[in-house]
Amino acid sequence: MLENEGIVKRIVTSTIPPTVEYLPTEKGLSMAPILYAMKTWSKEHNYS
């Protein structure tokens, strides 16, 4: 879902065994302020 929405990019290596890496896109990185605000809110309200 995150890949389909352009939030992360999936990179598969051709190594043996193959590995998969997910990296944030510019769109994904633009969500950082929202995610940090949610983290702060959860700490203030004792959520883990």
PDB file of N, CA, C and O in Angstrom:
ATOM      1  N   MET A   1       0.818  -1.189   0.000  1.00  0.00           N
ATOM      2  CA  MET A   1       0.000   0.000   0.000  1.00  0.00           C
ATOM      3  C   MET A   1       0.868   1.262   0.000  1.00  0.00           C
ATOM      4  O   MET A   1       0.614   2.186  -0.773  1.00  0.00           O
ATOM      5  N   LEU A   2       1.885   1.307   0.855  1.00  0.00           N
ATOM      6  CA  LEU A   2       2.744   2.492   0.887  1.00  0.00           C
ATOM      7  C   LEU A   2       3.489   2.665  -0.433  1.00  0.00           C
ATOM      8  O   LEU A   2       3.692   3.785  -0.902  1.00  0.00           O
ATOM      9  N   GLU A   3       3.888   1.557  -1.018  1.00  0.00           N
ATOM     10  CA  GLU A   3       4.566   1.629  -2.311  1.00  0.00           C
ATOM     11  C   GLU A   3       3.595   2.092  -3.397  1.00  0.00           C
ATOM     12  O   GLU A   3       3.948   2.925  -4.232  1.00  0.00           O
ATOM     13  N   ASN A   4       2.395   1.561  -3.388  1.00  0.00           N
ATOM     14  CA  ASN A   4       1.393   1.950  -4.389  1.00  0.00           C
ATOM     15  C   ASN A   4       1.034   3.427  -4.298  1.00  0.00           C
ATOM     16  O   ASN A   4       0.712   4.054  -5.307  1.00  0.00           O
ATOM     17  N   GLU A   5       1.088   3.980  -3.097  1.00  0.00           N
ATOM     18  CA  GLU A   5       0.756   5.395  -2.894  1.00  0.00           C
ATOM     19  C   GLU A   5       1.950   6.315  -3.125  1.00  0.00           C
ATOM     20  O   GLU A   5       1.819   7.535  -3.029  1.00  0.00           O
ATOM     21  N   GLY A   6       3.124   5.735  -3.430  1.00  0.00           N
ATOM     22  CA  GLY A   6       4.306   6.539  -3.707  1.00  0.00           C
ATOM     23  C   GLY A   6       4.987   7.081  -2.469  1.00  0.00           C
ATOM     24  O   GLY A   6       5.727   8.062  -2.545  1.00  0.00           O
ATOM     25  N   ILE A   7       4.745   6.449  -1.320  1.00  0.00           N
ATOM     26  CA  ILE A   7       5.344   6.911  -0.070  1.00  0.00           C
ATOM     27  C   ILE A   7       6.707   6.266   0.155  1.00  0.00           C
ATOM     28  O   ILE A   7       7.608   6.891   0.714  1.00  0.00           O
ATOM     29  N   VAL A   8       6.858   5.016  -0.280  1.00  0.00           N
ATOM     30  CA  VAL A   8       8.146   4.329  -0.220  1.00  0.00           C
ATOM     31  C   VAL A   8       8.466   3.734  -1.582  1.00  0.00           C
ATOM     32  O   VAL A   8       7.579   3.476  -2.395  1.00  0.00           O
ATOM     33  N   LYS A   9       9.754   3.524  -1.808  1.00  0.00           N
ATOM     34  CA  LYS A   9      10.223   2.879  -3.032  1.00  0.00           C
ATOM     35  C   LYS A   9      10.828   1.535  -2.642  1.00  0.00           C
ATOM     36  O   LYS A   9      11.635   1.460  -1.715  1.00  0.00           O
ATOM     37  N   ARG A  10      10.442   0.484  -3.343  1.00  0.00           N
ATOM     38  CA  ARG A  10      10.929  -0.869  -3.067  1.00  0.00           C
ATOM     39  C   ARG A  10      12.088  -1.165  -4.002  1.00  0.00           C
ATOM     40  O   ARG A  10      11.972  -1.023  -5.219  1.00  0.00           O
ATOM     41  N   ILE A  11      13.216  -1.581  -3.417  1.00  0.00           N
ATOM     42  CA  ILE A  11      14.402  -1.906  -4.199  1.00  0.00           C
ATOM     43  C   ILE A  11      14.779  -3.353  -3.896  1.00  0.00           C
ATOM     44  O   ILE A  11      15.028  -3.710  -2.744  1.00  0.00           O
ATOM     45  N   VAL A  12      14.818  -4.183  -4.938  1.00  0.00           N
ATOM     46  CA  VAL A  12      15.184  -5.590  -4.799  1.00  0.00           C
ATOM     47  C   VAL A  12      16.574  -5.769  -5.384  1.00  0.00           C
ATOM     48  O   VAL A  12      16.842  -5.343  -6.508  1.00  0.00           O
ATOM     49  N   THR A  13      17.468  -6.409  -4.611  1.00  0.00           N
ATOM     50  CA  THR A  13      18.817  -6.662  -5.112  1.00  0.00           C
ATOM     51  C   THR A  13      18.856  -8.015  -5.802  1.00  0.00           C
ATOM     52  O   THR A  13      18.012  -8.875  -5.553  1.00  0.00           O
ATOM     53  N   SER A  14      19.828  -8.193  -6.658  1.00  0.00           N
ATOM     54  CA  SER A  14      19.974  -9.469  -7.358  1.00  0.00           C
ATOM     55  C   SER A  14      20.999 -10.361  -6.667  1.00  0.00           C
ATOM     56  O   SER A  14      21.620 -11.207  -7.310  1.00  0.00           O
ATOM     57  N   THR A  15      21.174 -10.179  -5.381  1.00  0.00           N
ATOM     58  CA  THR A  15      22.103 -11.001  -4.613  1.00  0.00           C
ATOM     59  C   THR A  15      21.444 -12.334  -4.271  1.00  0.00           C
ATOM     60  O   THR A  15      20.241 -12.516  -4.455  1.00  0.00           O
ATOM     61  N   ILE A  16      22.255 -13.253  -3.772  1.00  0.00           N
ATOM     62  CA  ILE A  16      21.724 -14.531  -3.302  1.00  0.00           C
ATOM     63  C   ILE A  16      22.015 -14.612  -1.812  1.00  0.00           C
ATOM     64  O   ILE A  16      23.187 -14.622  -1.436  1.00  0.00           O
ATOM     65  N   PRO A  17      21.035 -14.669  -0.965  1.00  0.00           N
ATOM     66  CA  PRO A  17      19.621 -14.558  -1.287  1.00  0.00           C
ATOM     67  C   PRO A  17      19.269 -13.108  -1.632  1.00  0.00           C
ATOM     68  O   PRO A  17      19.959 -12.179  -1.213  1.00  0.00           O
ATOM     69  N   PRO A  18      18.209 -12.925  -2.386  1.00  0.00           N
ATOM     70  CA  PRO A  18      17.803 -11.557  -2.721  1.00  0.00           C
ATOM     71  C   PRO A  18      17.366 -10.797  -1.471  1.00  0.00           C
ATOM     72  O   PRO A  18      16.817 -11.379  -0.536  1.00  0.00           O
ATOM     73  N   THR A  19      17.611  -9.526  -1.471  1.00  0.00           N
ATOM     74  CA  THR A  19      17.166  -8.691  -0.355  1.00  0.00           C
ATOM     75  C   THR A  19      16.257  -7.594  -0.896  1.00  0.00           C
ATOM     76  O   THR A  19      16.329  -7.212  -2.064  1.00  0.00           O
ATOM     77  N   VAL A  20      15.421  -7.114  -0.025  1.00  0.00           N
ATOM     78  CA  VAL A  20      14.492  -6.045  -0.388  1.00  0.00           C
ATOM     79  C   VAL A  20      14.716  -4.892   0.570  1.00  0.00           C
ATOM     80  O   VAL A  20      14.832  -5.085   1.780  1.00  0.00           O
ATOM     81  N   GLU A  21      14.773  -3.711   0.026  1.00  0.00           N
ATOM     82  CA  GLU A  21      14.963  -2.505   0.830  1.00  0.00           C
ATOM     83  C   GLU A  21      13.847  -1.531   0.478  1.00  0.00           C
ATOM     84  O   GLU A  21      13.472  -1.390  -0.686  1.00  0.00           O
ATOM     85  N   TYR A  22      13.328  -0.867   1.491  1.00  0.00           N
ATOM     86  CA  TYR A  22      12.291   0.144   1.281  1.00  0.00           C
ATOM     87  C   TYR A  22      12.851   1.494   1.708  1.00  0.00           C
ATOM     88  O   TYR A  22      13.347   1.647   2.824  1.00  0.00           O
ATOM     89  N   LEU A  23      12.768   2.452   0.824  1.00  0.00           N
ATOM     90  CA  LEU A  23      13.271   3.794   1.108  1.00  0.00           C
ATOM     91  C   LEU A  23      12.145   4.801   0.932  1.00  0.00           C
ATOM     92  O   LEU A  23      11.299   4.648   0.051  1.00  0.00           O
ATOM     93  N   PRO A  24      12.135   5.837   1.777  1.00  0.00           N
ATOM     94  CA  PRO A  24      11.089   6.853   1.618  1.00  0.00           C
ATOM     95  C   PRO A  24      11.325   7.677   0.356  1.00  0.00           C
ATOM     96  O   PRO A  24      12.462   7.982  -0.004  1.00  0.00           O
ATOM     97  N   THR A  25      10.243   8.025  -0.295  1.00  0.00           N
ATOM     98  CA  THR A  25      10.298   8.917  -1.453  1.00  0.00           C
ATOM     99  C   THR A  25      10.184  10.355  -0.943  1.00  0.00           C
ATOM    100  O   THR A  25      10.058  10.581   0.261  1.00  0.00           O
ATOM    101  N   GLU A  26      10.227  11.312  -1.845  1.00  0.00           N
ATOM    102  CA  GLU A  26      10.026  12.709  -1.434  1.00  0.00           C
ATOM    103  C   GLU A  26       8.656  12.868  -0.789  1.00  0.00           C
ATOM    104  O   GLU A  26       8.502  13.584   0.201  1.00  0.00           O
ATOM    105  N   LYS A  27       7.671  12.197  -1.359  1.00  0.00           N
ATOM    106  CA  LYS A  27       6.322  12.242  -0.785  1.00  0.00           C
ATOM    107  C   LYS A  27       6.333  11.665   0.629  1.00  0.00           C
ATOM    108  O   LYS A  27       5.714  12.221   1.536  1.00  0.00           O
ATOM    109  N   GLY A  28       7.034  10.554   0.812  1.00  0.00           N
ATOM    110  CA  GLY A  28       7.126   9.943   2.131  1.00  0.00           C
ATOM    111  C   GLY A  28       7.845  10.842   3.127  1.00  0.00           C
ATOM    112  O   GLY A  28       7.414  10.980   4.272  1.00  0.00           O
ATOM    113  N   LEU A  29       8.933  11.447   2.691  1.00  0.00           N
ATOM    114  CA  LEU A  29       9.682  12.345   3.570  1.00  0.00           C
ATOM    115  C   LEU A  29       8.861  13.567   3.959  1.00  0.00           C
ATOM    116  O   LEU A  29       9.046  14.124   5.041  1.00  0.00           O
ATOM    117  N   SER A  30       7.955  13.984   3.079  1.00  0.00           N
ATOM    118  CA  SER A  30       7.128  15.152   3.391  1.00  0.00           C
ATOM    119  C   SER A  30       6.154  14.864   4.534  1.00  0.00           C
ATOM    120  O   SER A  30       5.562  15.787   5.094  1.00  0.00           O
ATOM    121  N   MET A  31       5.989  13.594   4.876  1.00  0.00           N
ATOM    122  CA  MET A  31       5.106  13.215   5.981  1.00  0.00           C
ATOM    123  C   MET A  31       5.796  13.300   7.345  1.00  0.00           C
ATOM    124  O   MET A  31       5.140  13.142   8.374  1.00  0.00           O
ATOM    125  N   ALA A  32       7.100  13.544   7.368  1.00  0.00           N
ATOM    126  CA  ALA A  32       7.858  13.554   8.618  1.00  0.00           C
ATOM    127  C   ALA A  32       7.263  14.480   9.678  1.00  0.00           C
ATOM    128  O   ALA A  32       7.128  14.046  10.822  1.00  0.00           O
ATOM    129  N   PRO A  33       6.902  15.721   9.372  1.00  0.00           N
ATOM    130  CA  PRO A  33       6.331  16.584  10.417  1.00  0.00           C
ATOM    131  C   PRO A  33       5.049  16.007  11.026  1.00  0.00           C
ATOM    132  O   PRO A  33       4.810  16.141  12.227  1.00  0.00           O
ATOM    133  N   ILE A  34       4.240  15.373  10.200  1.00  0.00           N
ATOM    134  CA  ILE A  34       2.998  14.772  10.699  1.00  0.00           C
ATOM    135  C   ILE A  34       3.316  13.608  11.627  1.00  0.00           C
ATOM    136  O   ILE A  34       2.719  13.478  12.696  1.00  0.00           O
ATOM    137  N   LEU A  35       4.256  12.761  11.218  1.00  0.00           N
ATOM    138  CA  LEU A  35       4.613  11.597  12.032  1.00  0.00           C
ATOM    139  C   LEU A  35       5.244  12.015  13.358  1.00  0.00           C
ATOM    140  O   LEU A  35       4.960  11.415  14.395  1.00  0.00           O
ATOM    141  N   TYR A  36       6.092  13.033  13.333  1.00  0.00           N
ATOM    142  CA  TYR A  36       6.688  13.519  14.579  1.00  0.00           C
ATOM    143  C   TYR A  36       5.621  14.101  15.505  1.00  0.00           C
ATOM    144  O   TYR A  36       5.683  13.910  16.720  1.00  0.00           O
ATOM    145  N   ALA A  37       4.654  14.803  14.942  1.00  0.00           N
ATOM    146  CA  ALA A  37       3.563  15.352  15.753  1.00  0.00           C
ATOM    147  C   ALA A  37       2.747  14.229  16.383  1.00  0.00           C
ATOM    148  O   ALA A  37       2.340  14.330  17.540  1.00  0.00           O
ATOM    149  N   MET A  38       2.507  13.165  15.629  1.00  0.00           N
ATOM    150  CA  MET A  38       1.771  12.020  16.174  1.00  0.00           C
ATOM    151  C   MET A  38       2.566  11.340  17.288  1.00  0.00           C
ATOM    152  O   MET A  38       1.993  10.899  18.285  1.00  0.00           O
ATOM    153  N   LYS A  39       3.880  11.258  17.118  1.00  0.00           N
ATOM    154  CA  LYS A  39       4.741  10.662  18.147  1.00  0.00           C
ATOM    155  C   LYS A  39       4.685  11.495  19.426  1.00  0.00           C
ATOM    156  O   LYS A  39       4.558  10.950  20.522  1.00  0.00           O
ATOM    157  N   THR A  40       4.780  12.802  19.282  1.00  0.00           N
ATOM    158  CA  THR A  40       4.711  13.697  20.438  1.00  0.00           C
ATOM    159  C   THR A  40       3.369  13.559  21.141  1.00  0.00           C
ATOM    160  O   THR A  40       3.317  13.470  22.368  1.00  0.00           O
ATOM    161  N   TRP A  41       2.291  13.540  20.381  1.00  0.00           N
ATOM    162  CA  TRP A  41       0.953  13.399  20.949  1.00  0.00           C
ATOM    163  C   TRP A  41       0.836  12.093  21.719  1.00  0.00           C
ATOM    164  O   TRP A  41       0.290  12.065  22.822  1.00  0.00           O
ATOM    165  N   SER A  42       1.349  11.006  21.139  1.00  0.00           N
ATOM    166  CA  SER A  42       1.217   9.705  21.803  1.00  0.00           C
ATOM    167  C   SER A  42       2.008   9.669  23.107  1.00  0.00           C
ATOM    168  O   SER A  42       1.566   9.053  24.077  1.00  0.00           O
ATOM    169  N   LYS A  43       3.164  10.315  23.147  1.00  0.00           N
ATOM    170  CA  LYS A  43       3.942  10.368  24.391  1.00  0.00           C
ATOM    171  C   LYS A  43       3.210  11.189  25.452  1.00  0.00           C
ATOM    172  O   LYS A  43       3.207  10.826  26.628  1.00  0.00           O
ATOM    173  N   GLU A  44       2.593  12.289  25.037  1.00  0.00           N
ATOM    174  CA  GLU A  44       1.866  13.140  25.978  1.00  0.00           C
ATOM    175  C   GLU A  44       0.627  12.448  26.536  1.00  0.00           C
ATOM    176  O   GLU A  44       0.158  12.788  27.622  1.00  0.00           O
ATOM    177  N   HIS A  45       0.099  11.484  25.800  1.00  0.00           N
ATOM    178  CA  HIS A  45      -1.105  10.780  26.226  1.00  0.00           C
ATOM    179  C   HIS A  45      -0.819   9.342  26.652  1.00  0.00           C
ATOM    180  O   HIS A  45      -1.727   8.514  26.727  1.00  0.00           O
ATOM    181  N   ASN A  46       0.452   9.057  26.929  1.00  0.00           N
ATOM    182  CA  ASN A  46       0.899   7.757  27.442  1.00  0.00           C
ATOM    183  C   ASN A  46       0.573   6.582  26.538  1.00  0.00           C
ATOM    184  O   ASN A  46       0.232   5.502  27.021  1.00  0.00           O
ATOM    185  N   TYR A  47       0.675   6.781  25.237  1.00  0.00           N
ATOM    186  CA  TYR A  47       0.537   5.681  24.288  1.00  0.00           C
ATOM    187  C   TYR A  47       1.927   5.243  23.866  1.00  0.00           C
ATOM    188  O   TYR A  47       2.845   6.060  23.789  1.00  0.00           O
ATOM    189  N   SER A  48       2.081   3.975  23.598  1.00  0.00           N
ATOM    190  CA  SER A  48       3.383   3.453  23.161  1.00  0.00           C
ATOM    191  C   SER A  48       3.472   3.415  21.661  1.00  0.00           C
ATOM    192  O   SER A  48       4.495   3.005  21.114  1.00  0.00           O
TER     193      SER A  48
END
